Amino acid sequence: VAHEGFSKVAHAAPMLSLDNAFSDDDVAEFAARIRRFLGLGEEDELVLTAEPKIDGLSLSLTYEKGQLVRAATRGNGQVGEDVTANARTLKDIPVSLKGNRWPDFIEIRGEVYMTHAEFKRLKEHSDKFGGQDYVNPRNAAAGSLRQLDAGITRARKLQFFAYAWGEASDVPGETQTEVVAAIEGFGFPVNARMKRFETIEGLI
């Protein structure tokens, strides 16, 4: 359900949620499902990438001819909220993509988050002036992005990094690693701790 004041946005490609894995067996089963989905045998190469999960909120950014035209929250995965005006206040989100090798149409997906230092500053300020009781950085980031006053969002110093893409007129790479590198070249921060694993054993 969209917050009053935000219009709804249907995602061109669904924004799926992450699944949990609590053991090596869970990770091995994930790899087995990928092999089945791709029709790969046990001896076929399967290369994976992994990165630390930053606890924020997912955001999809739509660019047409290199210009930001829409920013939408994940919502229920099919329909989110249009928070374009607020997203434009984040310094990590380029209004115009760098270079000229980007697709004519591409959705850049990533995470909006609040650092612990900014959360502490916000909480101390709120406590001092009798404001909202913020529970954790994730909830504070989500609430900050969904302000009807974009000036409040700007003042919260939210950050963003990109890790994936949605619908695109052309995918700028053959692998996850290549596409994320291309996205970084477009002007986005990416997670520097993303790693490529040639074997499932290396991941677990």
C-alpha positions as CSV (number, residue, x, y, z in Angstrom):
1,V,0.0,0.0,0.0
2,A,1.4,3.4,-1.0
3,H,2.0,6.0,1.7
4,E,-0.5,8.9,1.3
5,G,1.1,11.5,-0.9
6,F,3.2,9.0,-3.0
7,S,2.0,7.6,-6.2
8,K,2.3,3.9,-7.0
9,V,4.9,2.5,-9.5
10,A,4.6,-0.9,-11.2
11,H,8.1,-2.4,-11.5
12,A,9.0,-3.4,-15.1
13,A,10.8,-6.4,-13.6
14,P,9.8,-7.7,-10.1
15,M,12.0,-6.7,-7.1
16,L,12.5,-10.0,-5.3
17,S,13.4,-10.3,-1.7
18,L,16.4,-12.1,-0.3
19,D,16.2,-15.6,1.0
20,N,18.0,-16.7,4.2
21,A,20.7,-19.4,4.5
22,F,21.8,-20.5,7.9
23,S,24.2,-23.3,7.1
24,D,26.7,-24.6,4.5
25,D,24.0,-27.1,3.5
26,D,21.6,-24.2,2.8
27,V,24.2,-22.6,0.5
28,A,24.9,-25.9,-1.2
29,E,21.2,-26.3,-1.9
30,F,21.0,-22.8,-3.3
31,A,23.8,-23.7,-5.7
32,A,22.0,-26.9,-6.6
33,R,18.8,-25.0,-7.4
34,I,20.8,-22.6,-9.6
35,R,22.2,-25.5,-11.5
36,R,18.8,-27.0,-12.0
37,F,17.4,-23.7,-13.2
38,L,20.2,-23.2,-15.7
39,G,20.3,-26.8,-16.8
40,L,23.9,-27.3,-15.6
41,G,25.4,-30.6,-14.7
42,E,27.6,-31.2,-11.6
43,E,30.7,-30.8,-13.6
44,D,29.7,-27.6,-15.3
45,E,31.3,-24.4,-14.1
46,L,29.2,-22.3,-11.8
47,V,30.6,-18.9,-10.7
48,L,29.0,-17.0,-7.9
49,T,29.3,-13.5,-6.5
50,A,28.7,-12.5,-2.9
51,E,28.8,-9.4,-0.8
52,P,27.9,-8.3,2.7
53,K,24.2,-7.4,3.2
54,I,23.8,-3.8,4.2
55,D,20.5,-3.5,6.2
56,G,18.7,-0.7,4.4
57,L,15.8,-0.5,1.9
58,S,15.8,-1.5,-1.7
59,L,15.5,1.2,-4.4
60,S,15.0,1.0,-8.1
61,L,16.3,3.9,-10.2
62,T,15.1,4.2,-13.8
63,Y,17.3,6.0,-16.3
64,E,16.3,6.9,-19.9
65,K,19.0,8.2,-22.2
66,G,21.3,8.6,-19.1
67,Q,18.8,10.8,-17.1
68,L,17.1,9.8,-13.9
69,V,13.4,9.7,-14.5
70,R,12.0,7.7,-11.6
71,A,13.0,6.2,-8.2
72,A,10.7,3.7,-6.6
73,T,10.8,1.7,-3.4
74,R,10.4,-2.1,-3.5
75,G,6.9,-2.1,-2.0
76,N,5.5,-5.6,-2.4
77,G,7.9,-6.5,-5.1
78,Q,5.5,-5.8,-7.9
79,V,4.4,-2.2,-7.0
80,G,6.3,0.4,-5.0
81,E,6.1,4.1,-4.2
82,D,7.5,6.9,-6.4
83,V,10.1,8.7,-4.3
84,T,11.9,10.4,-7.1
85,A,12.1,13.8,-5.5
86,N,13.6,12.4,-2.4
87,A,16.1,10.2,-4.2
88,R,17.4,13.2,-6.1
89,T,18.6,14.6,-2.8
90,L,21.1,11.7,-2.2
91,K,24.6,12.6,-3.3
92,D,25.3,8.9,-4.2
93,I,22.5,8.9,-6.8
94,P,23.6,10.6,-10.1
95,V,20.9,12.6,-11.9
96,S,22.9,12.0,-15.1
97,L,24.9,8.9,-15.7
98,K,28.6,9.3,-16.4
99,G,30.1,8.4,-19.8
100,N,28.1,7.5,-22.8
101,R,28.1,3.7,-22.9
102,W,25.0,3.2,-20.8
103,P,21.8,1.6,-22.3
104,D,19.1,3.9,-23.5
105,F,16.9,2.4,-20.8
106,I,18.1,0.8,-17.5
107,E,16.9,0.2,-14.0
108,I,19.7,0.4,-11.5
109,R,18.9,-1.3,-8.2
110,G,20.6,-0.9,-4.9
111,E,20.3,-0.1,-1.2
112,V,19.5,3.1,0.7
113,Y,21.0,3.0,4.1
114,M,22.0,5.2,7.1
115,T,25.4,4.9,8.8
116,H,25.6,4.2,12.5
117,A,27.2,7.6,13.0
118,E,24.3,9.4,11.2
119,F,21.8,7.3,13.1
120,K,23.4,8.3,16.4
121,R,23.3,12.0,15.4
122,L,19.6,11.8,14.4
123,K,18.6,9.9,17.5
124,E,20.4,12.4,19.8
125,H,18.8,15.3,18.0
126,S,15.4,13.7,18.3
127,D,15.8,12.8,22.0
128,K,16.9,16.4,22.7
129,F,13.9,18.0,21.1
130,G,11.3,15.4,22.0
131,G,10.9,14.0,18.5
132,Q,10.4,10.5,17.2
133,D,12.0,7.5,18.9
134,Y,14.1,5.9,16.2
135,V,14.6,2.1,16.7
136,N,17.4,1.2,14.3
137,P,19.3,2.6,11.3
138,R,17.2,0.6,8.8
139,N,13.9,1.9,10.0
140,A,15.3,5.4,10.2
141,A,16.6,5.2,6.6
142,A,13.2,3.9,5.4
143,G,11.3,6.7,7.2
144,S,13.7,9.3,5.9
145,L,13.4,8.3,2.3
146,R,9.6,8.4,2.5
147,Q,9.2,11.9,3.8
148,L,6.7,14.1,2.0
149,D,9.2,17.0,2.4
150,A,12.3,16.2,0.3
151,G,14.2,18.7,2.4
152,I,14.0,16.4,5.4
153,T,15.4,13.5,3.4
154,R,18.3,15.7,2.3
155,A,19.1,16.6,5.9
156,R,19.2,12.9,7.0
157,K,22.4,12.2,4.9
158,L,21.3,8.9,3.5
159,Q,23.7,6.9,1.4
160,F,23.2,4.5,-1.5
161,F,25.1,1.8,-3.3
162,A,24.2,-0.2,-6.4
163,Y,24.4,-4.0,-6.7
164,A,22.1,-5.1,-9.5
165,W,19.8,-4.1,-12.4
166,G,16.2,-4.7,-13.4
167,E,14.7,-4.1,-16.9
168,A,17.3,-2.8,-19.4
169,S,17.3,-2.2,-23.2
170,D,20.8,-3.7,-23.2
171,V,22.7,-5.4,-20.3
172,P,26.2,-3.8,-20.1
173,G,28.2,-7.0,-19.4
174,E,28.2,-10.7,-19.6
175,T,28.5,-11.5,-15.9
176,Q,27.3,-10.0,-12.6
177,T,30.8,-8.8,-11.9
178,E,31.0,-7.1,-15.3
179,V,27.7,-5.4,-15.0
180,V,28.4,-4.1,-11.5
181,A,31.7,-2.7,-12.8
182,A,29.8,-1.0,-15.6
183,I,27.3,0.4,-13.1
184,E,30.2,1.8,-11.0
185,G,31.5,3.4,-14.2
186,F,28.1,5.1,-14.6
187,G,28.8,7.0,-11.4
188,F,27.4,4.8,-8.6
189,P,29.1,3.6,-5.4
190,V,29.2,-0.2,-5.3
191,N,30.1,-2.5,-2.4
192,A,33.9,-2.8,-2.5
193,R,33.7,-6.2,-0.6
194,M,31.8,-8.0,-3.4
195,K,33.8,-11.1,-4.3
196,R,33.7,-13.6,-7.1
197,F,33.8,-17.3,-6.3
198,E,34.8,-19.9,-8.8
199,T,33.6,-22.8,-6.7
200,I,30.8,-23.3,-4.1
201,E,33.5,-24.6,-1.7
202,G,35.2,-21.2,-1.9
203,L,31.9,-19.5,-0.8
204,I,31.2,-21.8,2.1
